[in-house]
């Protein structure tokens, strides 16, 4: 039976409800942004509303004031470059292809400046180095830094002090891997104002190109460069006079774009360098040339922020030094004959005051303040024996020491060199590692070997086996004497097949370890010969990784007494104040001579016209050592595994240091967990942001960082990762996790019998309080031990599948390592350990 209903067309439409007092949201919607006047016009304190003409005049005046302020700020910014004695605009020429000549680019720009003296300029322009020219059209000077192709470190150093960067592209050759790495490093470091140009390749004869094809090539090159520099609008063709003049005008006029990390930091590009040896002539540096120290005098124009003699300066590749004084060095005015030889007296502009920074970078540790334990008689006898056995005297300073090594008979000198290198690396790792379990605890084979070291020198019947060992060593080994060679010497020689196989096995083991870690992260096998309670005595169990309490001041190592601690809020506030440029000193644009004390003579000898000096002023406390944290994003072009504690090169601000960073997880948005505990990562993963941690010099500001790695040939650097500097946090806990796994052999509802996690009942009782979990999300606890082979019964919060795996997670805090200055000559070089590992 159907029900009766009205048709929709005949339904009554009532008016919507209208309230006398509307809601706040409806009033706001109705006003549409208009603000009502809530005061009466009769109030004498309220000025009368202007009429239409007066309001229009007020808007014009306001726009005129804004325009005047912008012009004034532009004049103030470019005042450093204006005038006869103005600072030159530093222009870095970066060739991105092997067939592009940086000198040819400078020559074409110089012809646009002065066509009459182009022949003289062609003779003066060097193939590599610094060349300066006066541009009368723009009332300023241009200082070109001409760089060769493929010099990564030299290009990065020049870009740090440059006002402009010219990327030189080729219409014939594509940008190869070296050019791509160079662009990525410059992008991570921060580009100055950039211009892209195209020049005629050296190998081809000048010819008139097809106009359509040439325009398509320029569009393709523009699309390529905009990936790294999005602000680029066009690519200039220097074969065209109009384009060359436009490119020159963009260099000579206007204000160059500031590099953010350079704001608030004083720096100086050397125009002249002199060295005065000190009277003592001895220092703490190693080597023949490094023992001679003196005063290094660097002349140049102050740029960036005001330069103060109270602050320290940083020399790339040599470290931090104090300033003796700063002397004015104006360009000599022209004499009566107009030859520019008029004498000018030296005027001291700044000298260190009582609040000047010192070179103390670590705290002095008072070991006597700790708990004292009198050494035993055996320890004293062992110390005396080691002193008596040390019969090899120290080598004389400045000589090449000879190395004596016992090697198997028949070993060649080349094989002996490899054996020496391997042993030295192993010894360094053993000395520098605070915990010998850190490196090898995730490898089951090595864990078993460590347990057998206590019994290696013991015979089964208790007899003396040392005599047999000595006889075998005398018969099978011989002494080899070698002289240490320079690190620059490169000699290729085919390896022995055994050595080749050893290196191949090492590489394959590293690849296998990386793939195993990706498939089974943090999982290790429990050793059978060592009790798990002894092997993992330093580890602890956590009920919740994010919320379980962990005291950050618990069991701190001795290195934590050396570093300086600073809070994150204080670091941020000081960094912002310093970036605002509130320091006192010599104003930018002043030509001065900075006299730096106690500089090694080798630093002066490394200077040349092709390799200019750059010095950077440091902020207060930036010499102090602390815990440095930085985010990392792996370079997608680098495919080799990057393990934690690998030797890498960190570029942050003006510094370039050798580091062995610890990798750890980075929480989303940089947030903190309740206990500030972060999981240690054995490898730097792709597509994931991680955090690196080291002991290093304090640096203010969230600066960009670049992580490089020396290539196997030792002649080039590889870009590994990029990131940003984080606040130094000494309370950030990096926890290393290991997972012991067991197999469920018998399942009865929620009660499971597990084996292969432990191998004796004592370990089951020791780890009984630790919570268990499975890979399918079940949680449980150990109930009781079964038998004598480490079997035990556990109870879970739900049924466990036969295909599931039972896990027990343990955690241990790990500590970062010290950093040191990277002394690379050219592309890669040696470094000195500034801190001894405890």
Secondary structure, DSSP 4 states (H G I P E B T S, - for coil): -PPP---GGG---PPPP--SS--HHHHHHHHTTPPPP-S-TT-TTSPPPP-HHHHHHHHHHHHHHHHHHHHHHHHHHHTTT-STTPPPEEEEEEE-STT--HHHHHHHHHHHH-STTHHHHHHH--SSEEEEEEETTTTEEEEEEE--TT-HHHHHHHHHS-SEEEEEEESSS---HHHHHHHHHHHHH---EEEEEEE--TTS------HHHHHHHHHHHHHHHHHH-TT---EEETTSHHHHHHHHHHHHSS-PPPPGGGTT--EEE-SEEEEEE-SS---S--STTTT-EEEEEEEEEEESSPB-TTS-EEETTTEEE-EEEEEE-PPPPP-TTSSS-------EEEE--TT---S--SPPP-GGGS---PPPHHHHHHHHHHHHH--PPPPPTTS--EEEEEEETT--HHHHHHHHHHHHHHHHHHHH-S-THHHHTT-HHHHHHHHHGGGTT--TTS---HHHHHHHHHHHEEEEEEEPPPTT-----PPPHHHHHHHHHHHHHHHHHHHHHHHSTTEEPPPSSS-HHHHTTT-B--S-TTTS---TTTT--GGGGTS----HHHHHHHHHHHHTT---SBPTT-EEEEEEEEEEHHHHHT--SSS--EEEEPPTTTTSEEEEEEEEEE-TT--S--BTT--EEEEETTEEEEE-PEEEE--GGG---SS-EEEEESB--TTS-EEEEEEEE---S--EEEEEEE-TTSS-EEEEEEEEEE---SS-EEEEEEEEEEEEEEEETTEEEEESS-SSHHHHHHTTTSPEEETTS-EEEEEEEETTTTEEEEEESS---TT-EEEEEEEEE----B-EEEE-STT--EE--SS---
